[in-house]
Amino acid sequence: MNKRIRIALAGNPNAGKTTLFNAITGARQHVGNYPGITVEKKEGYASSGGRELHLVDLPGTYSLTAYTQEELVARNYLIDERPDIVLGVLNSSALERNMYLAVQVLEIGLPMALALNMMDEASKQGIRIDAARLSEHLGIPVVETVARNGQGVETLLALAGEYAQSRLGSWKPLEISYGPDLDPVLSEMVGRIEAEGFLTDRYPSRWLALKYLENDEEIRIVGRKAGKLAEELEAMSAKVAEHCKKTLATYPEAIIADYRYGYITSLLRDVIQRDTDRQRIDFSDNMDRLLTHKFLGPLGMLGVLFAIYWFTFSIGQYPLGWVESVFSMLGEVVSAGLPDGLLKSLIISGVIDGAGGVLSFVPLIMIMFLFIAFLEDSGYMARIAYMLDRVFRIFGLHGCSVMPFIVSGGIAGGCAVPGVMAARTLRSPREKLATLLTAPFMTCGAKVPVFILLISVFFPQHQALVMFCITMLGWVAALVVSRILRSTLIKGPSTPFVMELPPYRLPTLRGVMIHTGERTWQYIKKAGTVIVAISIVIWAMMTFPGLPEDKLAHFDRQREAIHAELKLADSDSPLALRLHEHLNLMDNVQGEAALRGSVAGRIGIALEGISSWAGFDWRTNIALVGGVAAKEIIVSTLGTAYSLGQVDTEAAQPLAERLAKSPQWSPLTAASLMIFILLYAPCFVTVVAIRQEAGSWKWALFSVVFNTGFAFALSVLVYQGGKLLGLG
């Protein structure tokens, strides 16, 4: 029986690596994070030629220089986990640039196979590649593939599996000459490293020496802990760096990169042929003339965004109603089957009305994710970044800030945590910081259920338009605040924007469904775990300490008096009906009194003197405080707050109906609340991510205080202005 082969997929962004991973593993995959790091880790399983394959999709990266967290994660995985083989996924139409990462992997010495992906697009551009000759030059398997339709995938897996077994995990580092200025010191450093066995149990000696010449900070930190030779290696690299600066006006890192590209050029000289006779503009260029036009492009982008919301609300209302009905029926069953008490209250108010309120929106969230996955896989998202760069520069941001905004929910449904992490691609610390502080203004997937709830109740005739306006407000607020910050606290010059635009592709149904399913499942898992836990905690805060004995006795005496009158009255008489209504009212009064006296109720009431300026009552305040932990909690907390103390006939009502009937609510209140939720303090996990990326709690806490103050000021302006205009 052959052992399971571990395969690591490595490649540049937009090389089709994830598409290939999905084509190989299908549904046999799961998504998580690398231990201690918020960088996505995908693993999956497959079989080929009787071999079991365990695949790991490494973060997309252009090199292994460890300038970014993705590069560091990919490099450390390759070195520490030592997969049986690395599958390099290369964009065939940009082979020279994509080979840079592959050469770095080969320099480590890992067994490697290359997938020349997107060969169909390379052919359309008049590019012909001799895969057999490239395989001969490198001595490794090289296979032409088209991942989106599975072409060449089986051959690739078969050859990769055979090659991995033939290598038996042995490392054979590729050695490249780096010229007369670096080769002598490189050889000397290798000799010293091997003589003392300095970190050779983890790193190949020549690769380690190269990292010292490249001034790799992580390697230097590890080396200083390993022994005194580290000082000698650092001194040698500093000496050669000074020599290069004086004689060549450059530095070792640049020389190493130049020689690597020189090696790649010589390697591909007889491998690539281009059709120079054919003057053509490919399909992507023709599309870009229209879709990235100076005026038509942004209009088209806004149209696409509005269309997503229109389809989402038009199609999603039906499954949303079905799911709400299921939770209503579940509440009725539990209400009828359990006696009154804490357990019944916990299950109905804490779990069903809490987490159930969040899960009800899964159909709409899934539809939105479906459209976003289609845009991402088609290549249109990159065009949005390209078009918005001109606008962003006016506000002191960078074109690379667009993707963190989009990931955070610029097209509703993202998440601020990976959006904040995506800001690490910005080289300017000032532009990065401005992006970190404003990315949470976007309509992330956690805020979407709140907006859908309020829009469906108070703006039923204009749902898509209101959702579109809320999304646009997030963008406008982010740009305005960025301009303020870049003009005051974080002044500095802007940096140029360079971005690769991937070719347009028709997304595959399988790829779109996998991406949609992954995001929807992550949403459901969060609602079913974290949200349930926090809902139960908030239910406890809204239930305890409960009413004191004297007040309970007072309510009991009133009920006894009503029951005594009921015994004397005819069961069908108007008096009996009024007495039953009085009993129901008594239950509600007691429930509201208990909620007001609870821990959460006291917090909400204490804030009401200020929050009432924006139209928020004490129940809403409880939800907003809980929303600092996670924005999804707002819906679940409102559901719990409005169900506690209700009589059985009311307990089965959806939250939307309760809000619609409440005299404290109006379209103006809903608009004020949506603005506040859009802009106020980021959730706790996002605050931690900002701290990690900014390197200081100062800016993380600033985002909490400043964002909340800014949101409240805008909400007060809208609410009070609306009342003056007679809209309240």
N, C-alpha and C positions, 0 to 999 in steps of 0.2 A: 504494500500500500504506500503510495507516494505521500510524503508529508505535505501539509498545507504550505503554500508559497505566499509569502507576504510581498505585495507589490505596492510601491509608493508612486502616485501619479504627480508629476511635477511639470509646470509649464507657466508661460506668461499669461497675464489676463487677456481674455478675448482669443485664446488659442483653441478653444473648444474642449478644454480639459474636463470641465464639469459635465458637458454633453457626453463625452466619451465615458466618463465614470457612470453616468446614468444609463447609458446604452449597455454597459457591461453588467452592472449590478441590478438594474431595474428596481423592484420593490425591496430587494434584500439589502437594505442600507439603513443606517441611523445617523443622526446628527447630534453632536454635542460640542463641548469646548475642550481645548487642551487644558490639562490640569493647571489651575491657578491663573489661567490666561483667557480673556474673552475673545479668542480667535476661534472661528468655527472649525470643527473637526468632523469630517465625513468619513465613515467606514462602510464598506459593503462586502458582499461575498458573491462568488461565482464559481463555475467549474469549467475546465477546458482540457480536453485530451486525457481525461481520467484524473486530473489534478484539481484539488481544492484551492481556490484563490481567495486570499484576504487582501482587499484593496483599501488603501488610505489615500484620500484626495487631499493633498497638501494645499495650503493657501497659495493662490496665484501670485507669482512674484517674477521680477525681471532678472534677479541675480541672487546670490547667496552672500552678499556683503554685510548683512546684519545691520543695515541702516534703519530698517523698519521692523516692527514686531513680526509681521508676516514672514519676512526673510529670515529672521532669527528662529522662528518656530520651525520653518521648513528645514533649515540647516541643522538645527539640533536634533530634529527627528531623524534625519538621514544618518547623522553621526552616532547618536546614542542608541537608536532603535535598530539600526543596521538592517534594513529590509533586504530580502533576498534579491530583489531587482528593482530598479527605478525605471518607470515608464515615462520617458520624456515626451510630452505632447507639444508639437511644434506647428505653428501656423505656416503652411507651405508657401503662402504668398509673401511672407516676410521672414524667410528662412535664415538669412544672415543674422538678423537681430535675435531671433529665437534661439539660435545655436549658442549664444553666449551663456545662457543658463545651463545648457547641456554640457558645454565644455567645463564649467565649474564643477558639475557633478562628476564628470569623468576624472577631473583632477583629484577629487577625493578618493577615487578608486573603486567606487561602487559598481557592481554589474548594472548595465543599462541597456535598454532597447528604446528606439525612437519611433514615434508615430508621426509620420508626415501628414498632418491633418488638413482638412479643407482642400483636398486636392482638386475637387471640382471647381472651386473658386480660383485656384491657381491656374488651372487650365483655361478658364475664361479670360484670364489676364495675359494669356500667351506664355505662361511659364511652364517649362517641362523640367522635371527632376529625375535624375537617374538614381533611384533608391538603391539599386544593387551596387553601384559604384561607391556611393557614400558608405554603405555597409562594409564594403571591402576596405575602404580607407580607415575606418574606425575599428573594424573588427568586432562589430556588434550588430544585432538584428535591426534592420530599418524597414518599415512597412508603410506603404501609402494607405491612408484611411480617409473616410468621410463619416465622421462619428454620427452625424444627424440621421443618416439612414443605415448605419451599421456596416458600411462597406469596409472590408479589410480588417474588421475587429477580430473575427475568429482566427485569422492568420496571425495577427499580432499577438494574441494571447497564447497561441500554440508555440510560436517561436520564442516569446518571452519566457514561457515556462521551461522550454528545453534549455535555453541559455542559462537561466537561473540554476537549474539542476547541474549543468555542466561546470558552473563556476563554484558551486558548493559554498557560497558566501565569501569567497576569497576576494580581496581587494587588489586591484592592479591600477595604481594611480597613473594618469596620463601626465607626461612630463613635457612641458613647452619651454623653449628657450625664451628668456626675457632680456636678451641682449647683453653686451659687454659690461654695462654698468651694474646690472643686478645679478647676473648669473654667478660671478665669483663669490659675492657675499651670501647668495642663496645657498651655494654649495658648502660654504663654511658654516653657516647656521645649521644646515642639515646634519653635518658631521658632529657638531656640538650636541645637537638634540639627540641623535642616535647614541652617542658615546655615553650620555648620562641617562638615557631612557626617559627623557623629559616629556611627559604626557603622551608617550607613544602608545600606551594602552588604550587611548581614546582617539587620538588624531594621527593621521599619516604625517611623517616627519617633514616632508617637503611642503605639504599643504599648510602645516603649522608655521613653517618659516615664511611662507607667502603671506599668511595672515599678519605676521609681525611687520613685514614690509608694507602691507596695506593699512597699517595703523588700526587694526581691528580692536576696538576697545574691549569687547567681551572676552576675546582670547587673552588680552593683556591682563585683565582682572583675574581670569582663571590661572594664568601663568604665575602671577605674583603669589598666589596661594600655594603653588606647587613646588617652588624652590628658588634658589638664588640665581639659577641660570636665566631666569626671566629678566633680571636687571641687565645681564650681558647682552641678551637678544634685543632688548629695547635700545641699548646703547648702539649696537651694530646697525639697527634699522634707522636710528636718528642720524648716524654718521653718513650712511648712504643717501638719506633724504637730503642732507645738507649738500652733499656732493652733486646730486641731481639738480638741486636748486641753483647752484653756482654755475654749473657747466651746461645744463640743458634748459634752465628756466622752467622746470617742471618738477614733479614729485613722483615717488615710486608708484602710487596708486594709478596715476594716469599712464605711466609707462606699461604697467601690467595690463591695463585695459587695452591699450594700443596693440600690444603684442598678441593678446588673445584674439582681437578682431583680425589681426594679420594672419594668425593661424587659421581662423575660420574662412577668410578670403581664399587662402591657398587651398584649403580643404574642399571648398565648393567650386573652385575654378572650372573643373571638368564635370561637375555634377548638375549645375543649373544652366539651362538654355532659355533665352527669352526671344520671343518673336518681335524683332525690332522693325519689321516691315509693316506690321499692322498698327495703324494709328487709330486707337479706339478709346472711347470713354465707357467704362463698364456701367452696369446697372446701378450700382451704389452711387456713382458720380452723378448720373442723371437724376436719381431720386434726391440727392443732396441739393441740387440746383433749386428744387422746389421746397423741400422740407427744412432746409437751413437758410432759406432766403432771408434777407435782412428784415423784411416786413411780413411776408407771408408765413415764414417759419414760426415766429412767436404766436401769430394768430392761429396757425394750425395746432400748435402745442396746447393752447388754451381750449381749442375745440375738442381735442382728444381728451383732455382732462374732464371737460364738462360731459362728454359722451360717456365716459366711464361711470360717472355718478348717475347719469340719467338711466343707463342700462341697469346699474346696480339696484337703484330704488324701484325701477319698473318691474324687473324680474324678481327681485328679492322679497317683495312684500308678501308673496304667497307662502314660500317656505318659512318666512319669519312668523307669520300667523300660525302655521302648523306647529312650529316648535313652542311658541307661547302657549298654545292650547294644551300641548303635552304637559308642560310644567303646571298649568292651571289645574288640569285633571289630577296630576300627582299631588298637588297641594290639597285638593278636595278629598282624595283617598286617605291621605295621612291625617287630615283634620277629622274625618269621620271615624278612623280606626284607632286613634289614640285619645286617651283622656286628657282633659286640660291639665297643664302643668309645664314645668321647665323643659322637659324632653320634647313635648309637642311644639313649644315655642322655638326651641333650638332648631328642630328639623324644618319647620315651616318658614320661620322668619330668618333664621341664620343661614340655612343651607339652600332650601328651595327658592325662597325669594331673594337670597343673596347671590350665590353662584349661578343659580338658574337664570337670573336676570342677565348675566353676562353671556352665558351659553346660548341664550335665545337669539343672539345676533350672529351666530356662526354662519348661517346661510349667506347673509349680506357680506360678511368679512371674506368668505370663501370666493364669492363672485368678484369682489374687488381684487383679491390676490390673483385670481385667474387672469384678469386684464393686465395687471402689473407684470406677471410672469411673461405674458405674450410680448409686452413692450420691451422687457429686458432681453429676452431671447432673440428678438428681431433686430437688435442693434440700435433701436430708436432712443433709448435712454442716454447713450453717449452723445447723440445729437442735441439733446436737451442741454447737457452740460456745455457743449460747444456754443450753442446759441446764447445761453445766459451769461457767458463769460463777459461779454460787452457790458451787460447791465451790472454784473457783480463788481466790476472794477470801479464803477462810479461810486459804489458804496464801501470801498476799501476792502473788498473781498477778492477772491481768486476764483478762476474757473473750476479749480479742483474742489472748491467749497460746494459746488452744485451737487456732486454725488453724495456727500454726507447729508445734505438737506433732503435729497430724494430718499435716501435710505432711511432717514429719520421720519419720513412721512410726508415729504413734499408732494407726492401723489399718495393720498391717504392710505394707510395700512402698514406703514413701516414701523421701525422701532428706533428710539433715540439712542439706545446703547450701542448697536453696531454703527449707527450714524456718527456718533462721537468717536468711535474707534477708527472710522474711515477717514477722519480728519488728520490722521498721522501722515497721510500722503502729502500734506502741505509742508514745504520746506521752511517757509517763513514762520517763525514763532508767533508773530503778531497776527498774521492772517489765520493761523491755526487757532489761536486763542479766541479771536472774534467768531470763528466758525463753531468752536466748542460751546460758547455761551449762547449762541442763537439757534443752533440746530434743534434744541428741545421745543422751539416754537411751532414746529411742524405738526401736522395732524397724524400722530402716530396711531398704530392699531389699538392702543389702549384707550385713546380718547374717542375713537370712532363710535363705539357703542353708546357713549353718552350723547354724542351729537345726533346719532340716528334716532335715539329715544326722543330727545327734545324736538328734533325737526319733525318727526312723524306725528307728535302730539300737537304742536303749536304752529307748524307751517306745512300742513299736509298737501296743499296745492302747489307748493314750490320747493319740493324736497331737494331735487338735484341742484337748483339754483342756490339755495341756502348753503348746501354742503360745499358747492364750488366757491361761494363767497368766503366761507370760513377758511377754506384751504388757502385762498388768495390772501386773506388777512394774515395768516401765518407767515407767508413769504414776505409781505410788505413789512410786517413788524420786525422780522429778522433783518431785513435790509436796512430799515431805519435805525434800529438799535445798533447794528454793525457800524453804520456811518457815525453815530454818536460816539461809540467806543473807540473807533479808529481815529476820531478827531480829538479825543480827550485822553482816556486812560492808556490806550495802546496805540500811540502814534507810530508811524513808520512808513517807508516806501512800499509800493506794490511790487510783486514779482511777476515775471512773464508767465504765460500759460501755454503749455504744449501738451497736446493730447492725441492719442491714436484713435482714429475713428474706425471701428470694425466694420466690415462689409455687412450690408443688409442680408438677413437670412429669413426664410420662412420657418418659423418655429415648428418643431414636431409636436404632435399631440401628446406623445409620451413625456417629452421634456417639460411641457407646460403643466401637465397633470402632476408630475413628480414635484415640481417647484411649488405648485399650489397646495398639494397635499402636505408637504413639509411645513409650510408656514401655517396652514390651518391647524395641523396637529399640534404645533408648538403653542398656538393660541389656546386650543382646547386643554392641553396639559397644564398651562398656566392657570386657566380658569378652574380646572379640576383639582389643583393642588394648592398653589400659593393663594389663589383668590378664596378658596374654601376656608383655608386656615385663617386668613386675615378676617374673613366674614364672620367666622365663629368668635374671634377675639373681639371684634366690634359689636357683635350681638351681645356678648358678655358685658361689654362696657355700657351697652344700652339697656341692659336688664338689671344689673346690680348697682347699688346695694338694695334696690327695691324700696317700697313704701314702708314707713315706720308703722308699728303696730296700731297706734291710735288712729292713723288715717285709714288703715285697712278696716279697723273696727267701724269707723264712720261709714265707709262704703257698704259694709255688710249690713249695718242697721238700716240704711236706706233701702237696700234690696229686700230685706225682710218686710219692711213696711209695704213695699210695692207688691210683694208676693201675698201678703195678708189681704190687700185690696183685691187682688186677682181672684182669690178664693171666693170672695163675695160677689164678684161680677159675673155676668153671663159671658161665656167663652167667645161668642160671636158679636158681642156688643161693641159699639164705638169706644166705650170706656176701656174695655179689655185691650183693644188695639192700641190705644194711647199708652196704656200701662206697659205693654210689650215694647213699644218704641222708647218709653222712658228707661226700661231695663237696658236696651241696646245702647242708648245714650250714656247710661251709667257706666257700662263696660268701656266705652270709648273714653269717657272722662277719666276713669281710673287708669286706663292704659297710657293716656297722654301724661297724667300726673306722674306715673311710675317712670316714663321715659324722661320727663323733665328732671326728675330727681336722680337719674342715673349718672354715672361718671361722664359718659358721652354727652348726655343732655345738658349737664352743667357747663361743659366746655362750649357747646353750641350756643347756649344762652349767654354765656360770658362774652362771646364774640359778636352777638347779634347787634349790640349798640353801634358797632363799626360797620359790620357787614350789611346792615339794613340800608346803608347809603347806596349799595349796589343792587339791592332788592333780594338779598339772601336771608332766609329765615334760619332759625336755629337748627332745624332738621338738615337743611342744605349745608350748614356749617359743619355738622358732623361728617357728612359725606366728603366735603372738601378737605378736612383734616386727614381723613383716611386715605384720600387720593394722593397724599404726599408719599405714602408707601408704594402705591401702584394705582394708576389712573382708572383701571378697570373697577377698582373698589368703589368708585363713586356711584356707579349704577347699583351694585349689590348693596351698598349702605343705604341708598335712597329706598331700595326695595324693602330692606329690613326696617328702616325708620318709619315707613308708611304702612307697614303691616303689623308692627307691634301695637297691641291694644285694640286692633280691629276685631269686630265680631266675625263669626264663622262665615256669614254670607259675603262679607267684604274680603276675607282672607284669600279667596280664590281669584280676586280681581288682579289683572296685570297691573304693573306699576304705571303704565301709560294711562290707564283709565283713572287711576287715583290722582295723578297729576292733573289730568284734564278737568276733574271735578273740584280740585282744591282751590279755594278762593285766594290763596297766597300766590298762585301761579298765573302768569299771563304770557303772551308772546314777548313782551318787553323783558320780563324776568328771565325767560328762556334765552333770549339773545344776550343779555348781560352775563348770564352764567356760562354760556358757550364761549364767550370771549375770555372770561376769566380762566376757565379750564384749559383753553388753548394755550394761554400764555403764562400761567403761574408756575410755581416751583416745579422743576423736573422731579420725576419719581426718584426714590432713594437709590436704586441701582444706577440710574443715569448720573446722579450726583457723584457716586463713587467712580464711575467711568471718567467723568470730567476731571476728578482729582488725579486719576492715574495718568491721563493724557496731558494735563496742565502741569503736573508735578508739584501741586500745592493745594492744600485744603482752602487756601484763601480764595481762589477763583471758584472753587466748587461751592463754597458758602455764599460767595457773591452772587452766583447764579440763582440760588434759592431766594435770597433777600431781594435782589434787584428785580428778578422776573416776577415775583409775587407783588411787589410794589407797583411795577409797571402795569401788570394785569389788572390790579384793583383800581388804579387811577383811570384806566381806559373803561372798565366796567361801570364805574361811578359816572363817568362822563356820558356814556350811552344811556344808562338808566335814568339819571336825573334829567338829561336832555330830552329823552323820550317822554317823561312825565310833563315837562314844561310844554311839550308839543301836543299833549293830550293823548299820547299813545299808550300810557300805562293803565 
